[in-house]
Amino acid sequence: EKAPRPSLDYSESIGLKVEVPLNVYSTKFTDVIFTPTLLTRQGFLLGAEWVQRFDQGSFRIKASGLYQFDKNAFTFADAQRDWRGALQTSGEFVPVADWKVGFAYAAFTDSAYFEDYRLDPGRAAVNEGYATHLTADTYLDARVQQFNLLGANTNQTRAQQGIALPNIRVEKSFTLPPGAGRIDVEARLLGISRQADSSRVVNGVTYDLGYAGTRLHQMVGGGFVATPFLGVRIDGAHYDNTSLLASAPPSGNLWGVTPIAALDVRYPMAAHSPGVTHLIEPIGQIVYRGAASSKPGITNEDSQSVVLDDTNVFTYNRFTGIDRQETGLRANIGGRYLASFDGGDYLEVIAGQSFLLAGTNAFALPDSTQAGVGSGLEANSSYAVLGAYAGGTGGLKLGGKAQIDTAKLALARVGLGASYSQERFSAALNYRYTAAVPAAGMVRDQNEIGAELTVPVSDYWSVSGSTYWDLNANSFLQVGAGLMYDDGYLQIGAGASRTGATHIKPNDTRVTATFRLKAPAGFDIGYTGPGV
């Protein structure tokens, strides 16, 4: 456990915050920590934490609360109350070898409490109980989960969050005799219960993110892995509709069987020259998924986001969850180049493109969550993707990703980054471009550039600064600066930041403080205030 950390912080709604944790009782197995906190605008906040450790695990109970001197300092209605506070609990145990069981639960007077008082929410976003089994060939994870939407969110918004009852995932591998390959089996069971519909409109485009009601989706898949892949996926889903939205599907059951066949061909070629080794690896894949429907889940809870890039261009199913799946016959074509230099530097380039040869394009089908829209996979010939990375022992790292619309010969997405770090000096430069996708509610191009810099100005002092700029709006997204002293024993500093009008948290000013004492024999106590 880390030692208690004194801290300083400030915000307009709570004033200056002075927090001084005190470890009032400590043994090998137990810590009891009181955290008195003075707030110049809101009064006195008291926190207490009990940490209990065992040979096979530990649990933690944490409580905090206060009587607000000025409840009208907050604009969120739920925050305008006399008493505010929270109770947080968590624990994890190892009852037998290869198994872990645990829980996390949080209760709070209002969802904005942690953010308003700059407190660590820990695992408060998810109340859950779970059991996990992990060995070299087996993975099992079973959870019951309730999701808490933190921040200034109303009761109606919180009712739109689903309860996962249950959420179970099983993966098992069976290794055959030498040279015979391997059999992989995967199973998922996901139940979601939601009190209210979750829907939003972005620039005229409707996103139905979840329907009120209860649904259950089970999937079993498996295959034989060698050079080819032969497999089958079995789905069963149930939905009990209580939604008020006309777009919601009716109550019902769904069963499906998906045969899967794939062939992955790679031919790595190596070449050596003085000081460098080259690896060139052409990659070709043929993938067939014989699904009758791309929607094995009646509703879509976990396959709402799809982005094609160099990390998934050579995969057999690019949907992130089990509620949607690819269909038809596809070919994925591309390759990889790697240059390894004797000094430790490297250069890697990955490129590829996916083509629908036959069957239904699952990414072009209508979906209430707009899954697939703007992914680069809606057309039978996908966007081409490129990833390039370089780095090594000198402290300089470069990276970039790109999506290219080959039908228009235009860039759809670009991300570029460079960083350098050496001793106490560091610098980074990042750029991101995303073309407008009106069908997804993104009506204008996004161009953003940012830079970060930390420079030592003496033996122990350094200054830092950062700036991010919205090129399309011609306005800043965020700026910040700080000053730091660090002599190896004492670290102290301060910083400030301000967001712009197009930031996700517009026109927000934050001041942070850093204080840390360090010494031999492991003594380390301090605090760094939260950023934006």
C-alpha positions as CSV (number, residue, x, y, z in Angstrom):
1,E,0.0,0.0,0.0
2,K,1.1,3.5,-0.8
3,A,1.7,5.9,2.1
4,P,-1.0,8.6,2.7
5,R,-0.4,11.7,0.6
6,P,-1.1,15.2,1.7
7,S,-2.6,17.3,-1.1
8,L,-3.6,20.8,-2.3
9,D,-6.2,21.4,-4.9
10,Y,-8.6,24.2,-6.0
11,S,-11.8,24.7,-7.9
12,E,-14.3,27.5,-7.9
13,S,-17.1,25.5,-6.4
14,I,-15.2,24.1,-3.4
15,G,-12.5,26.7,-3.0
16,L,-9.0,25.7,-1.8
17,K,-8.8,22.1,-0.8
18,V,-6.3,21.0,1.9
19,E,-6.2,17.2,2.5
20,V,-4.0,15.6,5.1
21,P,-4.5,11.8,5.3
22,L,-3.4,10.2,8.7
23,N,-2.6,6.5,9.0
24,V,-4.0,6.0,12.6
25,Y,-3.4,2.3,12.7
26,S,-1.1,0.1,10.6
27,T,0.1,-3.5,10.8
28,K,1.2,-6.1,8.3
29,F,-2.5,-6.9,7.6
30,T,-4.4,-3.8,8.5
31,D,-4.4,-0.1,7.7
32,V,-6.9,2.5,9.0
33,I,-6.6,5.9,7.5
34,F,-8.5,9.1,8.4
35,T,-8.6,11.9,5.9
36,P,-9.6,15.3,7.2
37,T,-10.1,17.8,4.4
38,L,-10.6,21.6,4.7
39,L,-12.5,23.3,1.9
40,T,-12.6,27.1,2.1
41,R,-16.0,27.4,0.4
42,Q,-17.7,24.2,1.5
43,G,-16.4,23.4,5.1
44,F,-15.0,20.2,6.4
45,L,-15.0,16.8,4.6
46,L,-14.1,13.7,6.5
47,G,-12.9,10.5,4.9
48,A,-12.1,7.1,6.5
49,E,-10.6,4.0,4.9
50,W,-10.1,0.5,6.2
51,V,-7.8,-1.9,4.3
52,Q,-7.7,-5.5,5.5
53,R,-5.2,-8.0,4.0
54,F,-5.2,-11.8,4.3
55,D,-2.8,-14.4,3.1
56,Q,-5.3,-15.1,0.2
57,G,-6.5,-11.6,-0.6
58,S,-7.8,-8.3,0.8
59,F,-10.7,-6.0,1.0
60,R,-11.2,-2.2,1.3
61,I,-14.0,-0.1,2.8
62,K,-13.9,3.7,2.2
63,A,-16.4,6.3,3.3
64,S,-16.4,10.1,2.9
65,G,-18.9,12.9,3.4
66,L,-19.6,16.5,4.4
67,Y,-22.2,19.1,5.2
68,Q,-22.0,21.7,2.4
69,F,-21.7,25.3,3.5
70,D,-22.7,26.6,0.1
71,K,-24.7,24.0,-1.8
72,N,-25.8,26.7,-4.4
73,A,-22.2,26.7,-5.7
74,F,-23.2,23.8,-7.9
75,T,-25.6,24.0,-10.8
76,F,-26.5,20.3,-10.9
77,A,-29.8,19.8,-9.1
78,D,-28.7,16.5,-7.3
79,A,-25.6,18.3,-5.9
80,Q,-27.7,21.0,-4.3
81,R,-28.3,19.2,-1.0
82,D,-27.0,19.7,2.6
83,W,-25.2,16.4,3.0
84,R,-23.2,14.6,0.4
85,G,-21.0,11.5,0.6
86,A,-20.1,8.1,-0.7
87,L,-19.4,4.5,0.5
88,Q,-16.9,2.4,-1.6
89,T,-16.0,-1.2,-1.1
90,S,-13.9,-3.7,-3.0
91,G,-12.1,-6.9,-2.5
92,E,-10.3,-9.7,-4.2
93,F,-9.4,-13.2,-3.0
94,V,-7.6,-16.3,-4.3
95,P,-9.5,-19.2,-2.7
96,V,-7.7,-21.9,-4.7
97,A,-4.9,-22.0,-7.2
98,D,-5.7,-20.4,-10.6
99,W,-9.0,-18.8,-9.3
100,K,-9.8,-15.2,-8.2
101,V,-13.0,-14.0,-6.8
102,G,-13.8,-10.4,-6.0
103,F,-16.4,-7.7,-5.7
104,A,-16.8,-3.9,-5.9
105,Y,-19.7,-1.8,-4.7
106,A,-20.3,1.9,-4.4
107,A,-23.2,4.0,-3.1
108,F,-23.3,7.8,-3.2
109,T,-25.7,10.6,-2.6
110,D,-25.3,11.9,-6.1
111,S,-23.3,10.9,-9.2
112,A,-21.4,14.2,-9.3
113,Y,-20.0,13.9,-5.8
114,F,-16.6,12.5,-6.8
115,E,-16.0,15.0,-9.6
116,D,-17.1,18.0,-7.6
117,Y,-14.8,17.3,-4.7
118,R,-11.9,16.0,-6.8
119,L,-12.0,12.5,-5.2
120,D,-10.8,9.3,-6.6
121,P,-13.9,7.3,-7.7
122,G,-11.9,4.1,-7.7
123,R,-14.2,1.4,-9.1
124,A,-17.4,3.3,-8.4
125,A,-18.4,3.2,-12.1
126,V,-19.2,-0.5,-11.9
127,N,-20.8,-2.5,-9.0
128,E,-19.9,-6.1,-9.6
129,G,-19.1,-9.6,-8.3
130,Y,-16.9,-11.8,-10.3
131,A,-14.9,-15.1,-10.5
132,T,-12.0,-15.6,-12.8
133,H,-10.1,-18.8,-13.7
134,L,-6.9,-18.6,-15.7
135,T,-4.4,-21.4,-16.7
136,A,-2.2,-21.9,-19.8
137,D,-5.1,-23.3,-21.8
138,T,-8.3,-22.1,-20.0
139,Y,-9.9,-18.8,-19.3
140,L,-13.2,-18.3,-17.5
141,D,-14.6,-15.0,-16.3
142,A,-18.1,-14.7,-14.8
143,R,-19.5,-11.4,-13.6
144,V,-22.7,-9.8,-12.4
145,Q,-22.4,-6.0,-13.1
146,Q,-24.4,-2.8,-12.5
147,F,-23.1,0.3,-14.3
148,N,-23.1,3.6,-12.5
149,L,-22.9,6.7,-14.8
150,L,-20.8,9.2,-12.8
151,G,-20.8,13.0,-13.2
152,A,-23.7,15.4,-13.5
153,N,-26.3,12.8,-14.7
154,T,-30.0,12.7,-13.9
155,N,-31.9,9.7,-12.6
156,Q,-33.4,9.2,-16.0
157,T,-29.9,9.0,-17.5
158,R,-28.8,6.5,-14.9
159,A,-31.9,4.4,-15.6
160,Q,-30.6,4.0,-19.2
161,Q,-27.5,2.2,-17.9
162,G,-27.9,-1.6,-18.2
163,I,-27.4,-4.3,-15.6
164,A,-25.3,-7.3,-16.8
165,L,-26.8,-10.4,-15.4
166,P,-24.8,-12.4,-16.1
167,N,-21.7,-11.6,-18.2
168,I,-19.7,-14.9,-18.7
169,R,-16.8,-15.6,-21.0
170,V,-15.1,-19.0,-21.5
171,E,-12.1,-19.8,-23.7
172,K,-10.5,-23.2,-23.9
173,S,-7.7,-24.6,-26.1
174,F,-7.0,-28.3,-26.8
175,T,-3.6,-29.0,-28.1
176,L,-3.5,-32.0,-30.5
177,P,-0.5,-34.3,-31.0
178,P,2.6,-32.6,-32.5
179,G,2.0,-31.3,-36.0
180,A,-1.8,-31.9,-35.7
181,G,-2.8,-28.3,-34.7
182,R,-5.0,-27.0,-32.0
183,I,-8.8,-26.8,-31.3
184,D,-10.1,-23.5,-29.8
185,V,-13.5,-23.1,-28.2
186,E,-15.1,-19.9,-27.0
187,A,-18.4,-19.2,-25.4
188,R,-20.2,-16.0,-24.2
189,L,-23.3,-15.4,-22.2
190,L,-24.5,-11.8,-21.8
191,G,-27.7,-10.7,-20.2
192,I,-28.7,-7.1,-20.1
193,S,-31.6,-5.5,-18.2
194,R,-32.4,-1.8,-18.7
195,Q,-35.1,0.3,-17.2
196,A,-35.3,3.1,-19.8
197,D,-34.4,3.5,-23.4
198,S,-31.0,5.0,-24.3
199,S,-31.2,7.1,-27.4
200,R,-29.6,10.3,-28.7
201,V,-29.6,12.5,-31.8
202,V,-26.3,13.8,-33.2
203,N,-26.7,16.4,-35.9
204,G,-29.9,14.9,-37.1
205,V,-28.7,11.2,-36.9
206,T,-30.5,9.0,-34.3
207,Y,-28.4,6.6,-32.2
208,D,-30.5,4.0,-30.3
209,L,-27.8,2.7,-28.0
210,G,-30.0,0.4,-25.9
211,Y,-33.7,-0.5,-25.5
212,A,-35.6,-0.8,-22.3
213,G,-36.2,-4.5,-21.4
214,T,-34.4,-7.6,-20.7
215,R,-32.3,-9.5,-23.2
216,L,-30.1,-12.6,-23.1
217,H,-27.5,-13.6,-25.8
218,Q,-25.5,-16.8,-25.7
219,M,-22.8,-17.7,-28.2
220,V,-20.6,-20.8,-28.6
221,G,-17.9,-20.9,-31.2
222,G,-14.9,-23.1,-31.9
223,G,-12.5,-24.1,-34.6
224,F,-9.5,-26.1,-35.7
225,V,-6.3,-24.0,-36.0
226,A,-3.3,-25.0,-38.1
227,T,-2.8,-23.2,-41.4
228,P,-6.5,-23.3,-42.3
229,F,-9.3,-22.5,-39.8
230,L,-12.5,-24.4,-39.7
231,G,-15.1,-23.5,-37.1
232,V,-18.7,-23.0,-36.1
233,R,-20.5,-20.4,-34.0
234,I,-23.8,-21.1,-32.3
235,D,-26.0,-18.2,-31.0
236,G,-29.1,-18.0,-28.9
237,A,-30.7,-14.7,-27.9
238,H,-33.8,-13.6,-26.0
239,Y,-35.3,-10.1,-25.6
240,D,-38.2,-9.0,-23.4
241,N,-39.2,-5.6,-24.8
242,T,-40.4,-2.8,-22.5
243,S,-39.1,0.0,-24.7
244,L,-41.1,3.0,-25.7
245,L,-39.2,3.5,-28.9
246,A,-40.9,2.6,-32.2
247,S,-37.5,1.4,-33.6
248,A,-37.1,-1.3,-30.9
249,P,-37.5,-4.9,-32.0
250,P,-40.4,-6.9,-30.7
251,S,-39.9,-9.5,-27.9
252,G,-38.7,-12.8,-29.2
253,N,-36.1,-15.5,-29.4
254,L,-33.4,-16.0,-32.0
255,W,-31.2,-19.0,-32.8
256,G,-28.4,-19.1,-35.3
257,V,-25.5,-21.4,-36.5
258,T,-22.6,-19.8,-38.4
259,P,-20.0,-22.1,-40.2
260,I,-16.6,-20.4,-40.5
261,A,-13.8,-21.3,-42.8
262,A,-10.6,-19.3,-43.3
263,L,-7.2,-19.7,-44.9
264,D,-4.3,-17.5,-43.7
265,V,-1.2,-17.5,-46.0
266,R,1.9,-15.7,-44.9
267,Y,5.4,-15.9,-46.5
268,P,8.0,-14.2,-44.4
269,M,11.2,-13.4,-46.2
270,A,14.4,-12.2,-44.4
271,A,17.4,-10.5,-45.7
272,H,20.6,-9.3,-44.0
273,S,22.8,-6.4,-44.8
274,P,25.5,-4.7,-42.8
275,G,23.8,-3.3,-39.6
276,V,20.2,-4.2,-40.4
277,T,17.9,-7.2,-40.8
278,H,14.9,-6.9,-43.1
279,L,11.7,-8.9,-42.8
280,I,9.1,-8.8,-45.6
281,E,5.9,-10.7,-45.0
282,P,3.1,-10.7,-47.6
283,I,-0.2,-11.7,-46.0
284,G,-3.3,-13.1,-47.7
285,Q,-6.5,-14.3,-46.1
286,I,-9.7,-15.8,-47.4
287,V,-12.5,-15.8,-44.8
288,Y,-16.0,-17.3,-45.1
289,R,-18.7,-16.7,-42.5
290,G,-21.9,-18.5,-43.6
291,A,-24.3,-16.6,-41.3
292,A,-27.9,-16.3,-42.2
293,S,-27.9,-12.9,-40.4
294,S,-25.3,-10.3,-39.4
295,K,-27.4,-9.7,-36.2
296,P,-27.1,-12.7,-34.0
297,G,-28.1,-10.5,-31.1
298,I,-31.7,-9.2,-31.2
299,T,-30.5,-5.8,-29.8
300,N,-27.0,-4.4,-30.1
301,E,-25.3,-3.8,-26.7
302,D,-21.6,-4.5,-27.3
303,S,-20.9,-4.1,-31.0
304,Q,-21.6,-0.4,-31.4
305,S,-18.2,0.8,-32.6
306,V,-16.1,-0.3,-35.6
307,V,-12.9,1.3,-36.8
308,L,-10.7,-0.3,-39.4
309,D,-7.0,0.1,-38.9
310,D,-3.7,-1.8,-39.1
311,T,-4.5,-3.7,-35.8
312,N,-7.6,-5.5,-37.1
313,V,-7.3,-5.6,-40.9
314,F,-6.1,-9.2,-40.7
315,T,-8.9,-10.5,-38.4
316,Y,-11.9,-12.7,-39.1
317,N,-14.5,-10.6,-37.4
318,R,-14.0,-6.9,-36.8
319,F,-17.1,-6.3,-34.6
320,T,-16.0,-5.7,-31.0
321,G,-18.7,-7.9,-29.4
322,I,-21.0,-10.8,-30.0
323,D,-24.2,-8.9,-31.0
324,R,-23.1,-8.3,-34.6
325,Q,-20.8,-10.4,-36.9
326,E,-19.4,-10.2,-40.4
327,T,-21.0,-12.2,-43.1
328,G,-20.1,-13.6,-46.6
329,L,-16.8,-14.2,-48.3
330,R,-14.0,-11.8,-47.7
331,A,-10.4,-11.5,-48.8
332,N,-7.9,-9.5,-46.7
333,I,-4.7,-8.6,-48.6
334,G,-1.6,-6.8,-47.4
335,G,1.7,-7.2,-45.7
336,R,4.3,-6.2,-43.1
337,Y,7.8,-4.9,-43.3
338,L,10.2,-4.8,-40.4
339,A,13.7,-3.4,-40.3
340,S,15.7,-4.2,-37.2
341,F,19.0,-2.3,-36.8
342,D,21.9,-3.7,-34.8
343,G,21.9,-0.7,-32.4
344,G,18.3,-1.6,-31.3
345,D,16.4,0.8,-33.5
346,Y,13.5,-0.5,-35.6
347,L,11.1,0.5,-38.4
348,E,7.8,-1.3,-38.9
349,V,5.2,-0.8,-41.6
350,I,1.8,-2.6,-41.9
351,A,-0.6,-2.1,-44.7
352,G,-3.8,-3.9,-45.9
353,Q,-7.2,-3.8,-47.4
354,S,-10.4,-5.9,-47.1
355,F,-12.6,-7.0,-50.0
356,L,-16.1,-8.5,-49.9
357,L,-16.2,-11.1,-52.6
358,A,-19.7,-12.5,-52.1
359,G,-22.6,-12.3,-49.7
360,T,-24.0,-9.5,-47.6
361,N,-21.9,-6.7,-46.3
362,A,-22.7,-6.6,-42.6
363,F,-21.1,-3.1,-42.2
364,A,-23.5,-1.6,-44.8
365,L,-26.7,-2.8,-43.1
366,P,-28.9,-0.4,-41.1
367,D,-28.3,-0.5,-37.4
368,S,-29.9,1.5,-34.6
369,T,-26.5,2.3,-33.1
370,Q,-25.0,3.3,-36.5
371,A,-22.5,0.5,-36.2
372,G,-20.4,0.4,-39.3
373,V,-21.2,3.9,-40.4
374,G,-17.9,5.7,-41.2
375,S,-15.9,2.5,-40.4
376,G,-14.3,2.3,-43.9
377,L,-15.9,-1.2,-44.4
378,E,-19.3,-0.1,-45.8
379,A,-18.2,-0.5,-49.4
380,N,-17.3,-3.9,-50.9
381,S,-13.7,-2.6,-51.2
382,S,-12.8,-1.2,-47.8
383,Y,-10.6,1.7,-47.1
384,A,-6.9,0.8,-47.3
385,V,-5.1,1.1,-44.0
386,L,-1.5,1.9,-43.1
387,G,0.4,1.9,-39.9
388,A,4.1,2.9,-39.5
389,Y,6.2,2.9,-36.4
390,A,9.8,3.7,-35.6
391,G,11.8,3.9,-32.4
392,G,14.7,2.5,-30.4
393,T,17.2,3.2,-27.8
394,G,17.8,6.9,-28.6
395,G,14.6,8.2,-27.0
396,L,12.9,9.2,-30.3
397,K,9.6,7.5,-31.3
398,L,7.5,8.1,-34.4
399,G,4.2,6.6,-35.3
400,G,1.3,7.1,-37.7
401,K,-1.9,5.6,-38.9
402,A,-4.0,6.3,-42.0
403,Q,-7.3,5.3,-43.6
404,I,-7.4,5.9,-47.4
405,D,-10.7,6.0,-49.3
406,T,-9.4,4.2,-52.5
407,A,-12.6,5.0,-54.4
408,K,-12.0,8.8,-54.0
409,L,-8.3,8.6,-53.5
410,A,-8.8,10.7,-50.4
411,L,-7.7,10.5,-46.7
412,A,-10.5,9.4,-44.3
413,R,-8.5,9.4,-41.1
414,V,-4.9,10.3,-40.2
415,G,-3.1,10.1,-36.9
416,L,0.6,11.2,-36.5
417,G,2.7,11.3,-33.4
418,A,6.4,12.0,-32.5
419,S,7.9,11.9,-29.0
420,Y,11.4,12.3,-27.6
421,S,12.6,11.6,-24.1
422,Q,16.1,12.0,-22.6
423,E,16.9,12.4,-19.0
424,R,14.5,15.2,-17.8
425,F,13.8,16.6,-21.2
426,S,10.8,15.4,-23.2
427,A,8.7,16.6,-26.1
428,A,5.8,15.3,-28.1
429,L,3.9,16.4,-31.2
430,N,0.5,14.9,-32.2
431,Y,-1.9,15.4,-35.1
432,R,-5.3,13.9,-35.8
433,Y,-7.5,14.3,-38.8
434,T,-11.0,12.7,-39.4
435,A,-13.0,13.5,-42.5
436,A,-16.7,14.4,-42.0
437,V,-19.2,11.5,-41.9
438,P,-22.6,13.2,-42.2
439,A,-24.4,9.8,-42.0
440,A,-22.9,9.4,-38.5
441,G,-23.7,13.0,-37.4
442,M,-20.2,14.3,-37.8
443,V,-20.9,17.2,-40.2
444,R,-17.5,18.8,-40.4
445,D,-13.9,17.6,-40.7
446,Q,-11.9,17.4,-37.5
447,N,-8.3,18.7,-37.5
448,E,-6.4,18.8,-34.2
449,I,-2.8,19.3,-33.4
450,G,-1.0,19.4,-30.1
451,A,2.4,19.7,-28.6
452,E,3.9,19.0,-25.2
453,L,7.3,20.1,-23.9
454,T,9.3,19.7,-20.6
455,V,12.6,21.5,-20.4
456,P,15.2,21.4,-17.5
457,V,16.2,25.0,-16.7
458,S,18.7,24.1,-13.9
459,D,20.0,21.1,-12.1
460,Y,16.7,20.6,-10.3
461,W,14.1,22.9,-12.0
462,S,12.1,22.2,-15.1
463,V,9.2,23.9,-16.9
464,S,6.5,22.3,-19.0
465,G,3.9,23.5,-21.4
466,S,1.3,22.0,-23.6
467,T,-1.1,23.3,-26.2
468,Y,-3.8,21.7,-28.4
469,W,-5.4,23.5,-31.3
470,D,-8.6,23.0,-33.2
471,L,-7.5,23.8,-36.8
472,N,-11.0,23.8,-38.3
473,A,-12.5,26.1,-35.7
474,N,-9.2,28.1,-35.5
475,S,-9.3,28.1,-31.8
476,F,-7.4,26.4,-29.0
477,L,-8.6,23.2,-27.4
478,Q,-6.4,23.3,-24.3
479,V,-3.4,25.0,-23.0
480,G,-1.3,24.3,-19.9
481,A,1.9,25.2,-18.2
482,G,3.8,24.1,-15.0
483,L,6.9,24.5,-13.0
484,M,8.6,21.6,-11.1
485,Y,11.5,21.3,-8.6
486,D,13.0,17.8,-8.1
487,D,16.3,17.1,-6.4
488,G,15.7,13.4,-5.8
489,Y,14.5,14.0,-2.2
490,L,12.0,16.8,-2.5
491,Q,9.6,17.3,-5.4
492,I,7.3,20.3,-5.5
493,G,5.5,22.1,-8.3
494,A,2.4,23.7,-9.7
495,G,0.5,23.8,-12.9
496,A,-2.5,25.3,-14.6
497,S,-4.6,24.5,-17.6
498,R,-7.5,26.0,-19.6
499,T,-9.8,24.4,-22.1
500,G,-11.3,26.0,-25.2
501,A,-14.9,26.3,-26.5
502,T,-14.8,23.2,-28.6
503,H,-13.3,21.0,-25.9
504,I,-15.4,18.2,-24.3
505,K,-15.3,20.3,-21.1
506,P,-15.4,23.8,-22.6
507,N,-13.9,26.9,-20.8
508,D,-12.7,25.0,-17.8
509,T,-9.7,26.3,-15.7
510,R,-7.8,23.9,-13.4
511,V,-4.9,24.5,-11.0
512,T,-2.9,21.6,-9.7
513,A,-0.2,21.2,-7.1
514,T,2.5,18.6,-6.6
515,F,4.3,17.8,-3.4
516,R,6.5,14.8,-2.7
517,L,9.1,13.7,-0.2
518,K,11.5,10.9,-1.1
519,A,14.3,9.3,0.8
520,P,16.3,6.0,0.9
521,A,14.8,2.8,2.3
522,G,11.6,3.3,0.3
523,F,10.1,6.4,2.1
524,D,7.9,8.1,-0.4
525,I,5.0,10.4,0.5
526,G,3.4,13.0,-1.7
527,Y,0.5,14.0,-4.0
528,T,-0.1,15.3,-7.5
529,G,-3.4,17.1,-8.0
530,P,-5.8,16.0,-10.8
531,G,-5.6,17.4,-14.2
532,V,-8.4,18.2,-16.7
